[in-house]
Structures are given as structure tokens and as C-alpha cells.
Amino acid sequence: MTIAETNKIITTVIQPPSKRLPVMTDQKRREREKPKKFQDHKVAVPEQLTFFFLTDKEADYSNTVELYDFMPKYVWNKKLNRINDQFLERITRTFEFRGRDFQLKMDPARLEDKDGVVREYFPGTKEEHVEDILRKMMTEGYAVMLDGEAGIRFTLYQLQQELAEHGHKYSYDQIKNAIKVLKGTDIHLEAVMDGDQDPINIAFSPIETYGFQGTGDETQTFVRFSPLVTRSIKQQTYRMINYKKVNEFSGNVIARQLYKRLSHVYIYAKVGNTFNIMLTTLIRDFGLTFYGKLTKNHEEVEDSLKLLIEHRILNKYEMDYVHQKKPRKKLSDVKYTLYPDINFVHDVIEANKRQKSIRDSLPANND
């Protein structure tokens, strides 16, 4: 078996029949829109948006968003090499989602630091936590449509308390900076036409616009999200995820990202069914660093899998090693076969029931 062949070994049971990704043909680079105050937006809470909300019984849960949540848009390396202590080079990454290849180009945000120097930043762990909590708050009824795009109104105190409740203690300034980084980061996503799937060409920021109460004459703290979040809400392609479990992996990037992916795509999970994924796929799709020796990456993944077993997401896992024979024998990939724990299967079943209920109640809107 060649390396190319092994990279194709991705579970087939996760592919819903006749599944097509949304059509996106936005221009490659949009001009930044002029900032607007909250009250200058058309504010609405349509019925479609209310289906994104969760009940009190689902307080430990949130929603994952199709495609958007699974592009490698975070940079985990804390020690980035800035040019002249200020500038960062564009990052280009490739990834696969639902059997389709994508390319992501990401330009950093620019923020003025306390020392008065303007430096560039990519979204990292802090930005992931802030974005995840904002999404969680959306499910609690704070979500609104702003000029037809998904957003949320809140206070910095509410956001800070929600973050602290889930183990993430940040100051107001840190939270504001995270939102500014998400707003200032430019992402360009592309995928060529693939069979009956339309080409994708879209430029966006994780947060399109924001306002902080008391800054200027703004009266409401708010953010408006990427149009990909709006599309997922309109097309009901989001899925319920156990957010309490997500936070159990706050100190382990691989376990956290893998748990998110399993929760969203492994919809046929049941005891005895397996999920297959390659080591090189995990590194690529999660935006991880390829080490000089792949065995180090493998050790980190195996530690993460053991953590998923400890927290009853997985029951067990198996490994098949792929070696390069020439010019000398060395590890070139690992195939992981994952067996779900009954507790994880229960969450998947509940998420499936909820998604079916939503789709039965509200026809998909592809506008």
C-alpha cells in the first residue's frame, strides 16, 4: 500500500448519502465594511434561528457548525517568528472535509500592544475558547440576526463569567483582544469543482464586525459571525455537541479537535462501529506541526486517544503502522481505528434525534 493510498483511508460510514456542501461563490477579497452600531443593524430573531437554541435540559451542550468548525484556522504554536518583532507571514493550509479537498489562506490581524507597537496575531487557543463560548451563548437565546447574518448580543461581564465557568479566566482586555483578532484575521477558502459539487471561493473573517458598549456611542456589546455560520443555521447543518466534554480537553488540542470532529461527522456511531483516520490526516486537518520524526506526532496522538478513553469518548483504539522502505525504513503514517464508548454513542443518538426533529419541523433553506 502506498502513502497516497493510505491517506485515502477515511471512514466511509460518516458520509451522509448525497451530501453536498453549500454553494459559495463570493468574491476573493472583500473590502472591509464600514463599522455599524448595533442599533443601525436590522435586528431579527426569525423562527429558523430559534431552532439553534437549546433547552434547559441541554445546558451542557452547544452546536457545531458544518465546514466552518473543521477548517484549520487556529495556530497552536505560541512562539511565532515575527519579522522585526511585528509582522507574520500568510499561512496556507490544505485540509479535507467530507471527502473534499480545500485550501485555506490566512492573513493575520493587527493589534496595537500595550507598549505601543503594532503586532500581528493569528487566532489561537484563547480565540477558540472565546468563539466557542459565544456560540454556546447563542444556544442559550442570545442569538440574533443582524442584517440577515448570525450574531449575538451580550455583555463583557456575561462572556467573562461564561468563560470562567468553563475554566477559562480572561480579563476584559484579553477578551476584547481575542474578538479583535477574530475580526482582523482574513481567511480565503477555496475548493475546485468536484463532480456535482460547486466550486467554493469565499473570503471572510471569523467575526465580521463587533461593537463594545461604551466605546464611542455604542450602546450594546455584540458580534456578527462569518457568513458560514449563517449558512449552517439556514441549512440546518449544525449538530449538538456536549460542550462540557469539550472543556474536559481544554489542555489537549488533539483530543479537543478530534472530539469535535467525531461529534459532528460520526453520525452512525454505535457500539461495534468504528471510525478510521490517518495520523497524517490529523496533523494536516488540525493545523498541527509535522515534526522531523513522525514518531513524535504519533506519541502525541496516542496520548490524546488515551485521554479520550479516560473520559469515556472511546472504548479502545487499534493502530496499523505504515513504513517507508526506501531509502531506509521509517514510519510514514499510522492508521487509527477508533471504537466509541457507549456514553459517546448516547450523545450521538440524542444529537441525531434533535437534528431530525429540526429538519422535520423546518424545511432547509438554501438561500
Sequence and secondary structure as in RCSB ss.txt:
>XXXX:A:sequence
MTIAETNKIITTVIQPPSKRLPVMTDQKRREREKPKKFQDHKVAVPEQLTFFFLTDKEADYSNTVELYDFMPKYV
WNKKLNRINDQFLERITRTFEFRGRDFQLKMDPARLEDKDGVVREYFPGTKEEHVEDILRKMMTEGYAVMLDGEA
GIRFTLYQLQQELAEHGHKYSYDQIKNAIKVLKGTDIHLEAVMDGDQDPINIAFSPIETYGFQGTGDETQTFVRF
SPLVTRSIKQQTYRMINYKKVNEFSGNVIARQLYKRLSHVYIYAKVGNTFNIMLTTLIRDFGLTFYGKLTKNHEE
VEDSLKLLIEHRILNKYEMDYVHQKKPRKKLSDVKYTLYPDINFVHDVIEANKRQKSIRDSLPANND
>XXXX:A:secstr
  HHHHHT   STT  TT     B   SS        GGGS EE  HHHHTT   GGGTTEEEE TTGGGS    
  SS   BTTTB   EEEEEEETTEEEEEEEE EEEE TTS EEEE   HHHHHHHHHHHHHIIIIIEEEETTEE
EEEE HHHHHHHHHHTT    HHHHHHHHHHHHH EEEEEE  BTTB  EEEEE SEEEEE TTSTT  SEEEEE
 HHHHHHHHHT  EEEEHHHHHHTTT HHHHHHHHHHHHH TT  TT  EEEEHHHHHHHTT    SSHHHHHHH
HHHHHHHHHHTTSEEEEEEEEEEE SSS EEEEEEEEEEE HHHHHHHHHHHHHHHHHHHHS     
